[in-house]
Amino acid sequence: MAARRIPLLLSRSFTSSSPTLFSRGRDSSLCRAAAAAASCGYSTASSAAAAAAEDPITPPVKVDYTQLLINGQFVDSASGKTFPTLDPRTGDVIAHVAEGEAEDVNRAVSAARKAFDEGPWPRMTAYERSKIILRFADLLERHNDEIAALETWDNGKPFEQSAQTEVPMTTRLFRYYAGWADKIQGLTAPADGPYHVQTLHEPIGVAGQIIPWNFPLLMFAWKVGPALACGNTIVLKTAEQTPLSALYVSKLLHEAGLPPGVLNIVSGYGPTAGAALASHMEVDKLAFTGSTATGKIVLQLAAKSNLKPVTLELGGKSPFIVCEDADVDKAAELAHYALFFNQGQCCCAGSRTFVHESVYDQFVEKANALAMKRVVGDPFKGGIQQGPQIDSEQFEKILKYIRSGVDGGAKLETGGERLGSKGYYIKPTVFTDVKDDMLIAKDEIFGPVQSILKYKDLDEVIQRSNASQYGLAAGVFTHNLDTANTLMRALRVGTVWINCFDVFDAAIPFGGYKQSGQGREKSFYSLSNYLQVKAVVTALKNPAWL
């Protein structure tokens, strides 16, 4: 049931237009305040000047936590420095956050080390750990709307997406891992002699974790959930663009009974705090989500220090394949969602839309219509489907790729420019006549830019889909079982969605082939990232059996 509920919630982000979407079915003051301030958004066909003239809604939440979290306490950085976290709707400062650097990472790792070597967390029963994680999940549910408001304010994603999908998914993930805590067990194995052989699955120790800005809260859950379930301690670095939600929920985790030092949060920049964490000699394991280029640096730092194992979830350029038997209306809608969800800032976005030549023209017409109707605006308004991009750097990068598409000979069907004069809004953009050697077909744009490519047959689309440095995910739209079976096995990717996209149930593993990373997030596969396997062999004297 959960596997069906989640995609339904996600799909509403481009089908619903009611301002009542701020309500999750309960009469919270935050929902009422947001709904009272909300009005219908504007489609990209509206005047950009109208967008610029609108005043942003005041978020219905306060920022209470901006310091580093070390050993159970919120503290200033050792240097006293702070950095601004910005509202992507305007570019204005939301708050100044403590800027962690190498000395702060050292303090956090020391706290985590002591908590693991001497503290109660790895020594309490797995059932006790699971109860603390479950209490945390209850607190997440209770504070759903405050957390969602912080996530939207700091990141720019629609409030509906945060409140109805991402915070509930975070809650679900922690309940999932709470359930695993007391089910981690070893094996016994036969030996060719008088020996008793068993395996122990032990917590790996201090886990360093670095999360991205596009899904700050969900990536927090993907990393922290399995690490805690296995009995580890953690030092987590937030993305400098989006530190607020992780700090807030970490406070709730301590309210749930997490011992001091088990989870430490350092906000800061990659070249300073991130590099210090990746290269730290007392960190036993590292997990990173971000770009492939940065992932390579992280891997090098880990190898050059203490050869700590590294889990990497990196970039993608996922094909979305529309087959000749497709229902074009449904295929266009799903392809639209696969690309434009989360402002296009999704590592597994279906950013190469391959359409069979027999339905290509019809599909292009539908895709253009959907992009032109997409409602862009203040993410705190009801009915908004697309908010601003994360910051000025990403905003300019996307516009640069759009210019390269035009210069390279692709046909710009719609969009392709800024929306309004304030904030980082970009009109949903559709390119056709895209060729495989164009930058918009090769590089990860991470924005609302759909590239539509034509193909003739399955052999061709398989070859072209696999001709990428990435291998994170793929989408297939077909009613033919043989076609689906052929593609699911031929595509060199970590996830294949058939007649759906972005289904992220807690029990579904996620990760990539090739330069999209190594290891898997979510599901029981993720537990192995945070465990060591120890073989114990005991000699037997006169055993009754072997």
C-alpha positions in Angstrom: 0.0 0.0 0.0 2.8 2.4 0.9 4.4 1.8 -2.4 1.3 3.0 -4.1 0.6 6.0 -1.9 3.9 7.6 -2.3 3.9 8.0 -6.1 0.3 9.2 -5.9 1.4 12.0 -3.6 4.3 12.9 -5.9 2.1 13.0 -9.0 -0.2 15.5 -7.4 2.6 18.1 -7.7 1.7 18.5 -11.3 -2.0 17.7 -11.4 -3.6 19.6 -8.6 -4.2 23.4 -8.3 -6.2 23.8 -5.1 -4.9 26.2 -2.5 -6.2 23.9 0.1 -3.2 21.6 -0.5 -1.5 23.2 2.5 -3.8 21.1 4.7 -2.8 17.5 5.4 -6.3 16.7 6.6 -5.7 18.3 10.0 -6.4 21.8 11.3 -2.9 22.9 12.2 -2.2 26.6 12.7 0.7 26.4 10.2 -1.6 25.0 7.5 -4.3 27.6 8.2 -1.7 30.4 8.1 -0.2 29.3 4.9 -3.6 28.7 3.3 -4.9 32.1 4.4 -1.9 33.8 2.7 -2.0 31.6 -0.4 -3.6 32.4 -3.7 -3.5 30.7 -7.1 -0.1 30.7 -8.8 0.6 31.8 -12.3 1.4 29.7 -15.3 4.4 30.3 -17.5 2.1 31.8 -20.1 1.5 34.7 -17.6 3.5 37.9 -17.7 6.9 37.7 -16.1 6.3 41.2 -14.8 3.4 39.9 -12.8 5.7 37.4 -11.1 8.2 40.1 -10.2 5.5 42.3 -8.7 4.2 39.7 -6.2 5.5 39.8 -2.7 6.7 36.5 -1.3 4.6 34.9 1.5 6.0 35.1 4.9 6.8 31.4 5.9 4.8 30.2 8.9 7.8 29.1 10.9 10.7 30.5 12.8 14.4 29.6 12.5 15.5 28.5 16.0 18.6 26.4 15.3 21.6 27.8 13.4 24.5 26.5 15.4 26.6 23.4 15.1 25.3 20.3 17.0 28.2 18.6 18.8 27.9 16.2 21.6 24.2 16.9 22.1 24.7 20.6 22.4 24.2 23.5 19.9 27.4 25.5 19.9 29.1 28.2 17.8 31.9 27.3 15.4 35.4 27.5 16.8 36.2 30.4 14.6 32.9 32.2 15.4 32.3 32.5 11.7 28.8 32.2 10.1 27.5 32.0 6.6 24.2 33.1 5.2 21.5 30.7 4.0 19.3 32.3 1.4 15.7 32.3 0.4 15.7 31.2 -3.3 12.5 33.0 -3.9 14.3 36.4 -3.4 18.0 35.8 -2.8 17.5 37.4 0.7 19.1 36.1 3.8 17.0 33.7 5.9 19.5 33.3 8.7 23.2 33.2 9.5 24.4 29.7 10.3 27.6 28.7 12.1 30.3 27.8 9.6 32.1 24.7 10.6 35.7 24.1 9.5 38.4 21.5 10.2 38.6 22.2 14.0 34.8 21.8 14.3 35.0 18.5 12.4 37.6 17.4 14.9 35.4 18.3 17.8 32.4 16.5 16.2 34.5 13.4 15.4 35.9 13.3 18.9 32.4 13.4 20.3 31.2 10.6 18.0 34.3 8.5 18.7 33.8 8.7 22.5 30.1 8.0 22.1 30.9 4.9 20.1 33.8 3.6 22.2 32.4 4.5 25.6 28.8 5.5 25.3 25.5 3.6 25.6 24.3 3.6 22.0 26.1 0.6 20.5 25.8 -1.2 23.9 22.1 -0.9 24.5 19.8 -3.6 23.1 18.7 -3.2 19.5 15.1 -3.1 20.7 16.0 0.0 22.9 17.6 1.7 19.9 14.5 0.9 17.8 12.2 2.5 20.4 14.2 5.7 20.3 14.0 5.8 16.5 10.3 5.2 16.6 9.8 8.0 19.2 11.7 10.3 16.8 9.4 9.3 13.9 6.4 10.2 16.1 7.9 13.6 16.7 8.5 14.1 13.0 4.9 13.4 12.4 3.8 15.8 15.1 6.0 18.6 13.7 5.3 17.8 10.0 4.3 21.2 9.0 7.0 23.2 10.7 9.6 20.9 9.2 8.0 21.2 5.7 8.0 25.0 6.0 11.7 25.1 6.8 12.4 22.8 3.9 10.5 24.9 1.4 11.9 28.2 2.7 15.5 27.0 2.5 15.2 25.0 -0.7 12.4 26.5 -2.8 10.4 23.3 -3.4 6.6 23.5 -3.3 5.2 23.4 0.3 2.7 20.7 -0.8 5.6 18.5 -1.9 7.4 19.0 1.4 4.4 18.6 3.7 2.5 15.9 1.9 5.3 13.8 0.5 8.9 14.4 1.7 8.3 14.8 5.5 6.0 11.8 5.6 8.5 9.8 3.5 11.2 10.8 6.0 9.0 9.6 8.9 8.3 6.3 7.0 12.0 5.8 6.4 12.9 6.1 10.1 10.1 3.7 11.1 11.4 1.3 8.5 14.9 1.4 9.9 13.6 1.2 13.5 12.1 -2.1 12.4 15.4 -3.4 11.1 17.4 -2.5 14.3 16.6 -5.8 16.1 16.7 -8.0 13.0 20.4 -7.6 12.1 21.9 -11.0 12.7 24.8 -13.2 11.6 25.0 -16.8 10.4 26.5 -20.1 11.3 28.4 -22.0 8.6 29.7 -25.6 8.2 33.4 -26.1 8.2 35.5 -29.0 6.9 36.6 -30.0 10.3 35.8 -29.9 14.1 35.0 -26.2 14.2 32.0 -24.0 15.1 31.8 -21.1 12.6 29.7 -18.1 13.1 29.5 -14.5 11.7 28.9 -11.4 13.6 27.5 -8.2 12.0 29.1 -5.4 14.0 28.6 -1.6 13.7 31.3 -0.1 11.7 32.0 2.8 14.1 32.0 6.5 13.3 30.2 7.3 10.1 30.9 10.5 8.2 28.0 11.6 6.0 27.7 14.4 3.5 24.3 15.3 2.1 23.1 17.5 -0.9 20.8 20.4 -1.1 18.1 19.1 -3.5 16.4 16.7 -1.0 18.0 17.8 2.4 15.6 16.0 4.7 15.2 12.8 2.7 18.9 12.4 2.3 19.3 13.0 6.0 16.9 10.0 6.5 18.7 7.8 3.8 22.0 8.3 5.6 21.1 8.6 9.3 18.4 5.9 9.4 20.6 2.8 8.6 23.6 4.1 10.5 21.6 4.5 13.7 19.8 1.2 13.2 23.2 -0.6 13.1 24.4 1.1 16.2 26.9 3.6 14.8 27.6 7.1 15.7 27.6 9.9 13.1 29.1 13.2 12.0 26.9 14.7 9.2 27.8 17.7 7.1 24.8 19.5 5.6 24.8 21.3 2.3 25.7 24.9 2.8 22.6 26.0 0.8 20.1 24.0 3.0 21.3 23.5 6.6 18.0 24.3 8.4 15.9 21.2 8.3 18.6 18.9 9.5 19.4 21.0 12.5 15.7 21.2 13.4 15.0 17.4 13.2 18.3 16.6 15.0 16.9 18.5 18.0 13.8 16.3 17.8 16.0 13.2 17.7 17.6 14.1 20.9 14.2 14.8 22.4 13.4 11.2 21.5 16.2 10.0 23.7 19.3 9.8 21.5 22.4 9.9 23.7 24.8 12.9 23.3 27.5 12.5 20.7 25.7 9.8 18.6 24.6 12.4 16.0 26.7 15.5 15.3 25.8 18.1 12.7 28.4 20.4 11.1 27.2 23.0 8.6 29.8 24.4 6.3 31.5 24.3 2.9 32.8 21.4 0.9 36.4 22.4 0.5 36.8 23.0 4.3 34.3 21.0 6.4 33.6 18.4 3.8 37.2 17.8 3.0 38.1 17.6 6.7 35.4 14.9 7.2 36.3 12.9 4.2 40.0 12.8 5.1 39.6 12.3 8.9 41.6 9.5 10.3 39.1 8.7 13.0 36.1 8.3 10.6 35.5 4.7 9.9 33.1 5.0 7.0 32.0 7.7 4.6 28.7 8.2 2.7 28.3 11.0 0.1 25.5 12.2 -2.2 26.3 14.8 -4.8 27.9 15.4 -8.1 30.2 12.9 -9.8 33.0 15.3 -9.9 32.9 16.0 -6.2 32.4 12.3 -5.5 35.7 11.5 -7.1 37.4 14.0 -4.8 35.7 12.5 -1.8 36.8 9.0 -2.8 40.4 10.2 -3.2 40.4 11.9 0.2 39.1 8.8 1.8 41.7 6.6 0.1 44.6 8.8 0.9 43.7 9.0 4.6 42.7 5.7 6.3 41.2 3.9 3.3 37.7 4.2 4.8 35.0 2.5 2.8 32.8 5.0 0.8 29.2 4.9 -0.4 28.6 7.2 -3.3 25.2 8.3 -4.8 26.2 10.6 -7.7 24.9 12.2 -10.9 22.7 10.9 -13.6 21.4 11.5 -17.1 18.5 9.1 -17.1 16.7 8.0 -20.2 12.9 8.0 -20.3 11.9 5.7 -23.2 8.5 6.1 -24.8 7.8 3.1 -26.9 5.7 2.9 -30.1 2.7 1.3 -28.4 2.5 4.1 -25.8 -0.7 5.9 -24.8 0.8 9.3 -25.8 -1.2 11.4 -23.3 -0.2 9.3 -20.4 3.4 9.0 -21.6 3.8 12.7 -22.0 2.4 13.4 -18.5 4.7 10.9 -16.9 7.7 12.1 -18.9 6.9 15.7 -17.8 6.8 14.7 -14.2 10.0 12.6 -14.5 11.9 15.7 -15.6 10.2 18.7 -14.0 9.7 17.3 -10.5 11.6 19.2 -7.8 12.4 22.0 -10.3 14.4 19.4 -12.3 16.9 19.2 -9.5 16.8 15.5 -9.2 19.8 13.2 -9.8 17.6 10.5 -11.5 15.5 13.0 -13.5 14.3 11.6 -16.8 16.4 14.2 -18.7 16.8 12.3 -22.0 13.3 11.7 -23.3 13.6 9.1 -26.1 10.4 8.9 -28.2 9.7 6.4 -30.9 9.5 8.1 -34.3 5.9 6.9 -34.9 4.6 8.9 -32.0 7.2 11.6 -31.8 5.3 14.6 -33.3 2.2 13.8 -31.2 4.3 13.5 -28.1 6.1 16.8 -28.7 2.8 18.6 -29.0 1.6 17.2 -25.7 4.9 17.9 -24.0 4.9 21.5 -25.0 1.4 22.0 -23.8 2.2 20.5 -20.4 5.3 22.7 -20.0 3.3 25.8 -20.9 0.6 25.0 -18.4 3.0 24.3 -15.6 2.4 26.7 -12.7 5.5 28.4 -11.4 5.7 30.7 -8.5 6.1 31.2 -4.7 6.3 27.6 -3.4 4.2 28.6 -0.3 1.2 29.3 -2.5 -1.4 26.6 -3.2 -1.4 25.1 -6.6 2.2 25.9 -7.3 4.0 23.1 -9.2 7.4 24.6 -9.6 9.4 26.9 -7.3 12.7 28.7 -7.8 16.1 27.0 -8.5 18.3 26.6 -5.4 20.6 29.6 -5.9 22.2 32.0 -8.3 25.0 29.5 -9.3 22.6 26.8 -10.3 20.3 29.4 -11.9 23.1 30.6 -14.2 24.3 27.1 -14.9 20.9 26.1 -16.2 20.6 29.2 -18.4 24.0 28.5 -19.8 22.9 25.0 -20.8 19.8 26.4 -22.4 22.0 28.8 -24.5 24.2 25.9 -25.5 21.1 23.9 -26.7 20.0 26.8 -28.9 23.6 27.4 -30.2 24.0 23.7 -30.8 21.0 23.5 -33.2 18.3 22.0 -30.9 14.8 23.5 -31.4 13.6 25.5 -28.4 9.9 24.8 -28.2 9.0 26.7 -25.1 10.6 28.4 -22.1 14.3 29.0 -22.1 14.4 32.1 -20.0 14.1 33.6 -16.6 10.6 34.1 -15.1 10.3 37.4 -13.4 13.1 39.6 -12.1 13.4 38.5 -8.5 14.5 35.1 -7.2 15.8 32.2 -9.3 12.7 31.2 -11.3 13.2 29.6 -14.8 10.4 28.9 -17.2 9.8 25.2 -17.9 11.9 24.5 -21.1 11.4 22.0 -23.8 13.9 21.2 -26.6 13.3 19.0 -29.6 15.5 17.8 -32.4 18.1 17.0 -29.8 21.2 15.0 -30.8 23.2 12.7 -28.6 26.4 14.8 -28.9 24.8 18.0 -27.6 25.7 19.1 -24.1 22.0 19.2 -23.1 21.9 15.5 -24.0 25.1 14.5 -22.3 25.5 16.7 -19.1 23.5 16.7 -16.0 21.7 20.0 -16.2 19.8 19.7 -12.9 17.1 22.1 -13.9 13.7 22.3 -15.7 15.0 21.5 -19.2 13.4 18.6 -21.1 15.4 17.2 -24.1 13.3 15.1 -26.5 15.2 12.7 -28.8 13.8 10.6 -31.7 14.6 6.9 -32.1 13.7 4.1 -34.6 13.9 0.7 -32.8 14.8 -1.0 -29.6 18.4 -1.9 -30.5 19.1 1.8 -31.3 17.5 3.2 -28.1 19.3 0.7 -25.9 22.7 1.6 -27.4 22.0 5.3 -27.1 20.6 5.1 -23.6 23.7 3.2 -22.4 26.1 5.5 -24.2 26.5 7.7 -21.1 29.0 8.0 -18.3 26.0 7.7 -16.0 23.8 4.8 -15.0 21.6 5.9 -12.2 18.0 5.2 -13.5 15.7 4.8 -16.4 12.0 5.0 -17.3 10.2 2.8 -19.7 6.7 3.5 -21.0 5.1 0.5 -22.8 2.2 -2.0 -22.7 4.3 -4.7 -24.3 5.6 -7.2 -21.7 8.4 -8.5 -24.1 9.5 -4.9 -24.7 9.6 -4.2 -21.0 11.6 -7.3 -20.2 14.1 -6.6 -23.0 14.7 -3.0 -21.7 14.8 -3.8 -18.0 17.7 -6.2 -18.6 19.5 -4.3 -21.3 19.7 -0.8 -19.6 22.8 -0.4 -17.5 21.3 1.5 -14.6 20.5 0.9 -11.0 16.8 1.4 -11.2 14.3 0.9 -14.0 10.8 2.3 -13.6 8.2 0.7 -15.9 5.1 2.8 -16.5 5.9 4.9 -13.4 8.8 7.1 -12.2 10.3 8.3 -9.0 8.8 5.5 -6.8 10.9 5.7 -3.7 9.5 3.3 -1.2 11.8 2.6 1.8 12.2 -1.0 0.9 13.4 -0.2 -2.7 17.2 0.0 -3.1 18.6 3.0 -4.9 22.0 3.5 -6.5 23.9 3.6 -9.7 26.1 1.9 -12.3 29.2 3.4 -13.8 29.9 7.0 -12.7 26.6 7.3 -10.9 28.1 5.8 -7.8 28.8 2.7 -5.7 26.7 1.0 -3.1 23.0 1.2 -2.4 20.8 3.5 -0.3 17.5 2.5 1.3 16.2 -1.1 1.8 18.0 -3.8 3.7 20.9 -3.5 1.2 21.8 -0.1 2.8 22.5 -1.8 6.2 25.6 -3.5 4.8 27.1 0.0 4.3 27.3 0.4 8.1 28.3 -3.1 9.3 31.4 -5.1 9.5 31.3 -8.8 9.1 33.4 -10.8 11.6 34.0 -14.5 11.3 34.5 -16.4 14.6 35.9 -19.9 14.5 35.9 -22.0 17.6 37.6 -25.4 17.9 35.3 -28.2 19.0 36.4 -31.2 21.2 34.6 -34.4 20.4 31.6 -32.8 18.7 28.4 -34.9 18.6 27.9 -33.8 15.0 29.5 -31.5 12.4 
